[in-house]
Amino acid sequence: MATMTEVPNTVDRETPYHDYHAEAHVLSGHIKRPIDQKIEHQAQIHLHDRRGGHFTRYSETVSIEGLLSYAKGKTRISGSRSPKHNGWVTLSTSIVEGLNAFEVITADRIVAQVSTDHPYVDGHFPRVTFLGSQFTNFRVSGFEVELNLNFGVCGSRPADNRSYLRDLTFLETVQRQTENITKADGLPKELKSRYDERLVNIHKLIRQSSEGVWEDDEPRVICSLVESIGEIPIPGVTSYGNVLVIPEFGSVSLGEIAVGERNYDKVVGEKSYEKRNKPGVYFTLTGIKMDMGCVGDGMAMAATVTANGHHNP
């Protein structure tokens, strides 16, 4: 179900205006074993226009052959003008309740939420917050897991209307998070390879930012809302930053945030936006991502949201 509250569709081209972009879904992925089944995006919802509005969608009792299931899901997105400073605010939320993956990963409630705030003047790149994101009674094989969250992981809005992907303070924060994982003792080979590759990309962006020469039109980095995971009283289960490695199950990434840039000169549905002088920055938060490879094989993501927008001029 979706509901909408429209704002006036009049745009004065001589004054700043804004294209809202938001997406959310509850569950997606592909289980390959013991069954082979693609998981379509559950309760998926989009916002891609200049009118803004408010939309919600609900889903109940989804079960992938009893292997992966949830009791209730809800997605919510909105775009509106801010009465505080007359800027543009986009909010994207995904809520999953009663999550159960192979009886190994369970949670009463996971909320992924991201909001971007584009100021009216010089607001091409936004403020961002993940406030509202939460993990309620998240457990591994019945044992509750303590997660330490950092809602300010992306830091303050970069000065001089600069992209997060061109900001040394943000990039160095991502570098530290990534190094803490890739340099950890005992990190499985496949994870080390993945994080080593991410670290190379971050070093490249730091070098480009220092030199002021950009080689990548659509850069992207990955960090996490989860700074650390508390001790887990299960033999063999190990945590590396925001990642859990669970023997006989696979790896679980928590609170993963992708920060990237896009040029909106592509067709979105039946609408085509003109070529932009500046790319828009986007923030995608996934509450939980499971890469399974033993009792089950495949990948699944629960509670995924994206928010951003494009400011003109």
N, C-alpha and C positions, 0 to 999 in steps of 0.2 A: 504494500500500500504506500502511496506517495501523496503528500500534500504540498501545496505551494502557496506562498504569499508573494505576489509580484510587487515590484517597485516600478515607478514610471519609466517608460522606455524611451525617454527623450535624452539625446546626447548633444551637447554643445561642443563641436569639434575644436573650438578655440580654448576650451578649458580642459583640465585633466579628466580622464575617464578611465574605466577599469574593466577588464575582462576577468570574470571569476572562473576558477578551475578547481574542482574538488571531486574526489572519488572515494568510495568506501565499499567494502564487502566483508562478509563474516568468515567465510571459509573457502579455500580453493586448493588445488594440488592435483596429484596423480599417484594413486596407489598401484603398484605394479605386482605385488605379491603379498598375500596368498591369492588375491584376485587382481585383475587388471582393469582399473576403472579410473577414468578422469573425473575429477571433482570440479564441476562447473562453479563459477563464482556465485556464492550464495548471498541473497539479499543485496545484490549489487545495485549501486546508485551513483549517478553522475550529476555534476553541475558544470556546464560549459557555455556561459553567455554573459551578457552585460546587464541583464535585468536583476540578477540575484534571485533570492527567494529562499524557501525552507522546504526540505523534502525529508521524508522518513520512509523506511521500509522494514517489515518484520518477517521473521522466519521462525518456525517452531518444529521441534522434534525431527532433526535431520540425522540419519544414520547411514553410513556407508557399510552396509552388510554387517553392522555391529562392530566393525573394527575401529571406526572413527566416527564420533557422534557429538552432537550438542543438543541441549534441551530447548534453548531459546536464543535467537539472534536478533539484533536490531542495528540498523545503520541510519545515520542522520547527517545531512549536509546542509549548509546554509551560506548565503552571501548577502551582506548588507552594509549600509553606511554606518559609521560609528558616530553616535551623538557626542562622544567625548572630544574628538578632534577632527571630525568630518572626513576621516579616511575610510578605507574599505577593509572589512573583516570577513575572512572565510574560515569556516569551522567544519571539520570532518570528524565523525565519530563512528566507531564500530564496537559493538558490545556482543560478547558471546558468553552464554551461561551454561553450566553443566557440561563442560568440555571433557571428553574422554578419548584418549588415543591408545588403543591396545592395552588398556588397563594400566599402562605405565605412566602416562602423563595425564593428569586430571587437574581441573580448576573449577571452583564454583563460579568465578566470574573474571573475565579479562576485558579491559577497556583500553582501546587505542584511540587517542584523541590528539589532533593537531590543529592549531589555529594560526593563521597568518594575518598580519595587520599592516596594510600598506598606507602610510601617511599621505595626506592630500598633496603636499608639496614635497618634491624630490622623493617620491615614494615608490620608485620602481622596484627596489628590493625591500622586503618586509621585515618586521619583527616576527618572531616565531615562538610559540610556546607549545609544550606537550602536557601542560597541566590538565589533570583529569584522568590521565592514563593510570591504570592500576592493575594489579594482579591479586585476586582474592582467593586465599586458600589454594595456592598453586602447589601441587604435590608431585613427587616422583615415587612411583610404587608405594603410595600411601604416606610417605614422609613429607611433611611440609617444608618448603624451601623459602628461605628469607632472601629477598632481593633488595639491593640498595639502588635507588633510582636517583638520577640527576636530571631534573626537568630543564635545567639551563645548559645542557651539554652543547648546544649550538651557540651559546654566548649571547652578547648584546648584538643588536643590528649593526653591521659594519658601517664605519664612518664614510662620508663622502658618497653616499648612495652607491656603494660598491657591493658586488656579489659576494656571498659567503665563499664561493669557490675561488675567489681572488683575494681572500682575506687571510693574512698570515696567522692571526690569533686563532681563528677557527681551524685552519688546516693543521696547525701545530697541536691543537687539542685532539684532533682525529689521529694524528701521527702517534701521540702518546698512548691513546687507547689501543691502537693497532699493534704497536710495539710490545705492549704488555702481554698481548696474546701470542704473537709470533715468536717472541723470545722466551716463552715459558717452557720450563722443563716438562718433558713428557707429552707435548702436544702431538697428536696423531699426524702422520705424514700428509694425509689429504687436506687436513685443516691448515697445516703449516704452509703448504703450497698456496692455498687460497689466500691466506693472510699475507704471505710474502708478496703476492701479486698486488694486493691492495696497497701495501706499503710502498712498492715501487711507483704506483700511480700517485700516491700522496706526495712522495718526494718530487715527482715531476711537476705537480701543481705548485708546490712550494717554490721550486726553482723558477717556474714561469712567473709566479707572483713577485718574486724578488727582482726578476729581470724586466718585468713589464711586457713580456712577449708571450702571446697565447697561441698554442699549437693545436688545441682541442676545442672545437666549436660547441660541443655538448659534454663537458666534464661531469664526473660523478664520483662521489666518495660515500663510504658507509661507516657509520659510527653506531653508538647504542645509547639508549636511555638508561640501560642497566650498567652501573659502574662495576658492581661486583655481586657475587652470589655467596650466601652464607654456607657454612659447613653442612655437608649432607651425610647423615649417618648410614650410608649404604656402601658397602665395600666395592671398590672399583669405580664408583661414580666420581668424576673429577670436573671441576669448573675452571674455565679460563676466561676471565673477564665476564662477558655476558653469555658465554657458551657453556653448555653442559655436555659432557661426553658420557654416555650411558652404555656400558657393555651390553651386548646382545640386543641393543635397540638402535643406536646411532647418535647423532648430535642434535642438540636443540639450541637454537639461537633466540635470545629473548630481547625484546625491545629494540629491534634493529631498525636504524634510520638510514634511508638513502637520501642524500642531498645532491641534486643535480641541476643542470640547466637545459632548457628546451627553447627552440625557436618556433613561434606559433604562426608559421606560414603554411602549415599543413591543413587539410580539410578535417574538420571535426563534425561528424554527422553530415548534415546538409549545409553547414556553414563553413566559409573559408575566410580566414583572417589574413590581412595584408602582412607582407614581410616586415619584420621588426628590426629596428636598429640595435636593440638590446635583447638578449634572451631573458626568459623568465626563469626564476629559480623555483624548484619544487622540493617538497619534503614528504617522503613516504615512510610511514611508521608501520611496522608489522609486529604485532604483539608477540607472536610465537611462530617460529619457523622450525619444522622438524624434517631432518634428513635421515630417513630410516634405512636400515640395511641388514636386519637380522630377523627378529620375530615378524617383522613386516618389511617390505621394501618399497621405497617411494619417497615423495616429498609432499608436505602439506603446510599451509599457512593459515593461521587463525587471527582475526581482528586486524585488518589492513586498511589504512587510510592514507589519502594524499590530499594536500592542500597547497595551493599557490595562486598565482594570478598574474595578469600582465597590466602594467600601469602605463598610461600614456599622458603626456609625452615622456 
